[in-house]
């Protein structure tokens, strides 16, 4: 007689875990030990937790549970039978990290062009491909038997050269270690369990529940379980009601006997992997019976039919219009479409919060978008609600991981300001003296503002010493604190500065520095223990990996490894709320299931390319296609759609561009003729942060008392005072000075400072010798502190302009340079006017020429006539009144020496002057100082010795700078007047 098989399926409208628990209790619960003697095989550990909770809900009291075993457990033999008595134990598995490092070494030996980080990344991909071959039981020798036509064969030959690592050298490495691959060990264990149960069936029942993996070993085991006297296989959502035509369309299809070509499999269909599993089990779907046990968490039966219709192949969707309404109704399913991911996260948090208003009601968010999951958890914290994300977070974004990466990155970049400050301000650094440490780090931050200093810790020393005169107290305090931090970082700098070294050496330096900075608290909690375990394993196993690594590859190497380590939080979140990934959501249910991130590229995700096997090659080897994940994502969605209430959400755009709705979203909308919306959530979303009324600010015009106003002003501040009095007030009275960015690109002001420094040294040390100026400029450009962008982009125009200055000096021997970069001041109209000139020359007639260097375009004569750009005239006023030491005379020449391209000659460098007689409507030279004094006096009488309010943006056409626009709330009032 043929063997009787016990095959069941639970439709999607039923809560799988609760229906399974209810059925097993009713079947075996009459005997107090009936359940305890049983065994339930499940797909993963999260499923074990779901089934355990379902038994608790169904029991209503005390209950002895069956053994719950994950079928992928690497110690499956110990979980199922007495492994100690096994005469032929399965060899232990190689450590996955050790395997990746060994493969990386082999890749590097085959392709020396790959650095250690790239080799480890490729080794991770190669390990996944090797696992797929082992799981699908594809002999490695088949790789060499593949033959193609044309360019594909040439491409495959090149790939095969690297695959020889697997074919020839990897088995030898395993033999040396006395171990086997983990995937191979799991396969052998599964087969061993199947063989033992075939020969000696267990005394209690065995139930394989929710295992949908189609691997041959899994199929063989489930076939054995289905045939046991007390065995049963229970699959979720197997479509036993769809037509044979639809079932046959899925595949897998046999090759054409003539052409050898295969019809394309519908791997994107949610039933494809189940059909493949059934074929490998040698069973037909007609042999499956519905699981005749329900639960109070089920949805309406019509939901299953609607889900099956929504997932039909494209060729059959034309029949949707003829379906009866009850076969396409999706009652209880609502959708919410919002503008941005931020709104989506807020709406989901509101939906979760609403669930808690009803006692015992539960909700779960299911999304493959971990960033969205983190946002939702943060929003829930607004109400003091902690929600665990069971999918976990990669170690690379958790504090211990980011600290290790920051250390490696700072050392690799030779302690450039940005990575250095990122490291010093990390929240795990110096927890026991956090306040004092942050004060010092902030002082250093202020001191490092502007262009990048010289590299290495010594470059920071030099920068602080050379810049001591600028922001004196802050830099002096930073200079006093810096040795404390430097002493902790010096060992890491020494290790990273020695060039390529063994990976353990670099890791040891990294670990010791991390310990010095973070202390024992760095390794606490789940994420700290995961980081400590990774470093320990990596240091121990690195002897089998690449022999040497460049220091700058350590950060990307660690990031690659950390990205693959998911740290799951310890249980402790709200008991009625959950955030789940797609894998963790299988077999789970809740009163409200929120399925989010339903955009193409998210759910379903884009197929990840396999760098080792092209799609055609994967098909020839009978490996899962790259689109198989889409079918699995569809099956996950179909299972989650079976909850009593479902909310689907998506955002119309992501952080960078508009999004496209998921194909699943579009199918559900098309089938149902339009799903119900969630207007209540949309309204709450926009109401929760709505202030009710907006009260825009008026144009600011502070009017402090006259005696409180500044009584000193520099010539460079006069334009700001006249054009934007509020900006002057903010800078001088509120003492709010804008900060330069850290590691800033060379701005026009910085380039001007560099040129001024060159010209000052040229005057003081070379006595304005035209032959020495170019050498001075070249020395500045080759200095290691000079920004590379300036060196690469500005050098050609700078050198041409420098040569032009030298020629101007050489061609006018009658002009004598009196001084450069000299400060002076005078009393004028009751205030002190101070200024610093770039250069003053004595002209042949004894008068003075006031010169200002410009790296850009000089101001226009129109601006000077309007009372702005008065710097040259005011410097002339100070000079004529004896404000500059040892400078006497009448100012008659006022020149801008611009290093920009000349509008007349096209070369770099030209002289422009507002008193040039060749200009249209020039200002007479003898009136220029008086004109500047007149405009300056008016400004003083209005705002410094008078009580005129400091009105914002009084003359916006002459106020181009925006440092204080936010402070004055410009966008709220500008244009309303």
Order of alpha helices (4+ residues) and beta strands (2+ residues): beta-alpha-beta-alpha-beta-alpha-alpha-alpha-alpha-alpha-alpha-alpha-beta-alpha-beta-alpha-alpha-beta-alpha-beta-alpha-beta-alpha-beta-alpha-alpha-alpha-alpha-alpha-alpha-alpha-alpha-beta-beta-alpha-beta-alpha-alpha-beta-alpha-beta-alpha-beta-beta-alpha-alpha-alpha-alpha-alpha-beta-beta-beta-alpha-alpha-beta-beta-alpha-beta-alpha
